[in-house]
Amino acid sequence: MSDSSLRDKKKIATRQALAEAAFDLAVERGVDGFVVEDIVTKAGYSRRTFANYFSCKEEAIANSLTMNDYLEQDDQFSFSANDYTPLSTIEMYIRGSFTINKLKRLNWLISLSRNHPALKLYVTGALKEVQDFARRGISEEFGSEYPEEYYHILIGAVFGAVLPVLDESIDVKLPEDGEQHETDNEFNKYVDIVFAHLRKGFN
């Protein structure tokens, strides 16, 4: 492995450690219950290191979502585009990538941001990054087979249907540990309904 690759991995690990510490403190104490100094103490870094990655604690909290999402990406969704449509591919991604921990993290971030405008701004941005990440992946896989606007509409529809569960606008119980792959848990049933409706309008 090259020196530059090692440096990049170290930077990602540092950023992740700071973001995780910020998220944990937000869950334990509330957004107003800690300061940046608490984050760096918990993560084991300096205030200067924190400033190299984040402008404020709210940005660090929100990045506990995006960093987790990118670090968990691997080849688990390798497939032949000939056997799938963009809709079935994003359904596979939702079912396979939205682990219990990630769903709970999303729920916590949205809940924490509800009464904190600064955090809400960063969480909204983080959610947009996740959507863009999914859209780019689908677009790169299927390319000009579908018009570019199709990918934007598809991803917008899917995330627009899932987010009300995470912000508790819709009363759907998130799965508990051990229920991730149980088809009859409330979240999986809701996903079934979402994609049944989407299949009527997306091919």
C-alpha positions, -999 to +999 in steps of 0.1 A: +000+000+000+014+034-009+021+062+016-007+083+002-032+055+007-021+050+042-024+087+049-059+087+034-069+058+056-055+075+087-075+107+078-107+088+073-101+070+107-095+103+125-125+119+110-146+089+118-134+088+154-142+125+159-177+121+143-185+090+164-174+107+196-196+137+187-226+115+179-222+095+211-221+126+232-251+140+215-271+109+223-258+108+259-261+145+268-282+162+241-268+186+215-264+214+241-249+192+268-213+192+255-186+213+237-159+206+212-134+201+240-155+171+252-154+156+217-116+158+213-111+144+249-134+115+242-118+107+208-083+113+220-073+141+196-064+177+199-087+207+193-065+216+163-070+182+148-108+187+152-106+220+134-088+203+104-120+183+098-150+201+112-161+237+117-184+229+147-198+201+168-230+200+147-211+192+115-192+164+134-225+149+147-240+149+112-209+133+097-214+102+118-239+093+092-220+100+060-187+085+072-204+053+083-222+050+049-190+054+029-169+031+050-195+003+048-195+002+010-180-029-005-188-053-033-218-068-016-240-053-043-221-065-073-245-077-100-252-077-137-273-048-149-289-072-174-307-089-145-319-058-126-337-025-132-327+007-114-357+003-091-349-033-081-313-023-076-322+006-052-346-018-034-317-043-030-295-014-016-322-003+008-328-038+022-291-047+023-275-014+034-300+000+059-288-021+089-305-018+122-277+003+135-279+027+105-317+030+108-314+038+145-286+063+138-307+081+111-336+082+135-314+096+163-299+122+140-333+134+127-347+135+163-317+154+176-319+179+148-356+186+153-350+214+179-316+225+167-316+245+135-278+244+131-277+206+134-307+202+112-288+221+084-259+196+086-281+165+089-301+177+058-268+180+040-256+146+051-289+130+039-285+147+006-250+133+003-264+098+009-290+103-018-265+117-042-242+087-035-270+063-043-281+082-074-245+083-088-241+045-082-274+037-101-266+062-129-231+048-134-244+013-135-272+019-160-259+050-178-277+063-209-301+033-208-324+057-188-326+095-191-306+114-164-337+129-148-351+094-142-324+087-116-331+119-098-369+112-097-363+075-086-340+083-058-361+112-046-392+090-046-375+062-026-359+084+000-390+106+002-410+074+012-384+062+037-376+094+056-411+098+071-405+066+090-372+079+103-386+113+114-416+094+129-441+112+107-454+077+100-458+052+129-437+023+117-416+005+143-379+001+134-365-034+137-348-045+169-316-065+171-321-099+155-351-087+134-331-073+104-339-102+081-373-110+095-397-103+066-427-096+090-411-068+110-429-035+105-401-017+086-397-045+061-435-046+056-434-009+050-406-013+024-427-039+007-456-014+004-433+014-008-417-007-036-451-022-046-464+013-052-432+024-070-432-006-093-465+006-106-448+037-119-411+028-123-397+000-145 
